[in-house]
Amino acid sequence: MIVGPTKTLFMDEISTGLDTSTTFQILKCLQQIVHLTEATIFMSLLQPAPETFNLFDDIIFLSEGQIVYQGPRDHVLDFFECCGFKCPDRKGTADFLQEVTSRKNQEQYWADKSKPYQYISVTEFANRFKSFYVGLRLENEVSVPYDKTQSHNAALVYKKYSVPKIELLKACFEKEWLLIKRNSFIYVFKTVQIIIVAIIASTVFIRTQMHTRNEEDGAIYVGALLFSMIVNMFNGFAEMALTVQRLPVFYKQRDLFFHPPWAFTLPNFLLRIPISVFESIVWMVMTYYAIGFAPEASRFFKQLLVVFLVQQTAAGMFRLTAGVGRTMILTNTGGALTALLVFLLGGFILPKGQIPKWWKWGYWLSPMSYGFNALAVNEMFAPRWMNKLASDNVTALGVAVLKNFDVFPERNWFWIGAATLLGFVVVFNVLFTLALMYLNPLGKPQVIISKEVAREMEGDQEESGKVFVDEVMDLVELNNLKDAIVGLPGITGLSREQRKRLTVAVELVTNPSIIFMDEPTSGLDARAAAIVMRTVRNTVDTGRTVVCTIHQPSIDIFEAFDELLLMKSGGQVIYSGPLGRNSQKIIEYFEAIPGVTKIKEKYNPATWMLEASSIAVEVRLGIDFADYYKSSNLYQDNTTDLTTIIGAMYAAVLFVGIKNCNSVQPLVAIERTVFYREKAAGMYSALPYALAQVIAEIPYVLVQSIIFSLMVYTMVGFEWTTHKFFWFFFVTFISFLYFTYYGMMIVSITPNHQVASIFAAAFYSLFNLFSGFFIPRPKIPKWWIWYYWICPVAWTVYGLIVSQYGDIEDTIKVPGMVIDPTIKWYVQHHFGYEQNFIKPIAGVLVGFAVFFAFLYAYLFFNEKYAHK
């Protein structure tokens, strides 16, 4: 902010989370900038130490929406002394100002004890300031009109951005490259994922078992092409988490005119091209000849081009989804829905001719339809397919395979598909740029309890037979807000300091014997901090122990503690012992060290202590304070068609399941953070909480499954029998449920939902490959059949197909077969599904749901990431 040409800076609570010494150093630097460059800085601070407060030239004192004082800092105490109030010697001026206008705290500062105290309101203070000499001088200054002849065009800004656009673009490229290096783990993980899946694919579709004899063999090759496209499509899933994570910083920089949105998009897009090229080459080198695609070099490079374009299209599509969604929950849900539509309308789950006419436009807008056509045409127009005849002894085998999948049997469709994919890449990134340009952040996700739920959460927290909640509310001065809605931070509901007091109250209401607090006063003004610490002090006086870390404590807050544990960088203790009255003990300890500067009068002991024990002082004195402490006397006292319908069922269940998996992850991650805090307070243990979360998902998934089953079952036109509908609903319900539990389990083994999203996506490709749809079970090599039996999606597809088609004796036409087989026979011999296996399927699906739920509860119970 300072590097730019800005002459006026507005800063709000910049010291939150910093200690007093660091805050003083920052403010000292800003003071020098103001004086040297004649800049203006308007700043609000929380709990400023006296030495920090003394750095300011002027202050504006606001209370209840009125200006009580505005003018030089040196005269503010004079004004209040004129009003009859005096700041005590061991009281910081800022803390005094916070309390002198408060009805509850004003009396203690009444100067003339011989006269009766009379409360002076904020309005009266404001009126008296107008007659005070500082107020009169201010009024005289603002009453003089500005002389426009003194203005100059050089003082005006005519450009939106302070530096040339090429420099902005260069800076954004450097920033993007730095972020790529910092996130190198993700890109290495994605590459390793590609390598592992490529090895699996090349051993499943192994060339020794891949033939080019008939249409059925062609279908296997098409399945391999589809899997290749899907793997590289899912490879772009990580873009959603990475983009959403960066949006808050981007929005701030955009609104401050650091750079235009296109300067963010271009590096984001261009620097990922080499990564995508490398991943595409790795995939092609490991799969193309191992699977046994057409051996011509030209077809290898053509397929490489399409795979690369599919990766870029997917990355752009998911990046756009993140730009529109803007939060992890909306983005994950929107990403799963987008992927579902792209796949269903891509021409391979539902062939082009079987897509309803009112959805035909979706086929032409789906990037996957062009990718599928390009890949299929490239392979099937190879000489080994075109030099053979299909089962009708008329059509070329390659053309017959293309027609079976409703692919355009024309050579030029490779270039049409590739060119269109390139167009999608451009369009998606342009739309992403427009989303960045015109959309604003939606805000952070919060755990919100509705009024309906709140009404059910009733009861009394009692201690020794009396209501304890009211007592705590009174302690933290929240009685006047007891019926208020918490709301969203910075938007609605309670203010920041009220939220902080509420958080402390929630912990106190559990009546713990020991309390650990991490910066309870950060983000609060002096009065609110004093209220919190007064509450803590009262809690200590009841016999409880409070261990607290605190930043920027005022003199009053610092001396409210009984003992101090002070550590240097590296965790070494340099003081542990009593503070003493007026911090006398610690002052005596450090002043006893030869060379340490004595504390100044009215200086904050906390600030002096940090300065006296700094690394610079250690170097200057040639002493290690940790070693000095260990050698002191004080130390001695202390001590982690059929296929189409099947494909439609498979795709719908899979992608709705993935949507459940993705959308539950950020919610569980947020609630996990809340849980660890509440568990530490002794509210409840991990197991009941985890079980409650597991059970709470069942009603939602049940309603979701009922709606899904009624709509899909009716529209697809399955046989309306109670038995078949029940099995369809049951398989759908359990599948959605285990996907939800799978997402929860993934969160429990990862530190955050961004990593969980990437980790979960790594298994989606394997779920696709071994589902039994792209390559039927009888065609899976025997060395991989074990994974088929442990793949949950394979059991879902098994259950859906067998429940609807396992007993149908109608005949169907199968390419390459002279006699039309029955559906039952085809299901049994092509897919390897047995109709009488439905009950074991149900048991296994329930087992998967229970297994994922159990793992989630078990891992949650171990609290692996509680320290996060």
KALINTA-V181777 format. One record per helix or strand. SS is the DSSP state (h for helix, s for strand). FROM is the first residue (numbers start at 1). TO is the last residue. If there is no record, write none. Layout:
SS,FROM,TO / SS,FROM,TO
This chain:
s,8,12 / h,20,37 / s,40,44 / h,50,53 / s,58,63 / s,66,72 / h,73,82 / s,85,85 / h,93,100 / h,106,109 / s,110,110 / h,122,131 / h,133,143 / h,148,150 / h,153,155 / h,165,182 / h,184,204 / h,207,209 / h,215,234 / h,238,255 / h,261,291 / h,297,325 / h,328,344 / h,352,354 / h,357,365 / h,367,380 / h,383,386 / s,389,389 / s,396,396 / h,397,404 / h,413,438 / h,451,456 / s,462,463 / s,466,467 / h,469,475 / h,479,481 / h,496,508 / s,514,518 / h,526,541 / s,545,549 / h,555,558 / s,563,567 / s,573,578 / h,581,591 / h,605,612 / h,615,621 / h,625,630 / h,635,637 / h,642,680 / h,686,716 / h,722,748 / h,753,769 / h,777,779 / h,785,790 / h,792,805 / s,811,811 / s,822,822 / h,823,831 / h,835,862
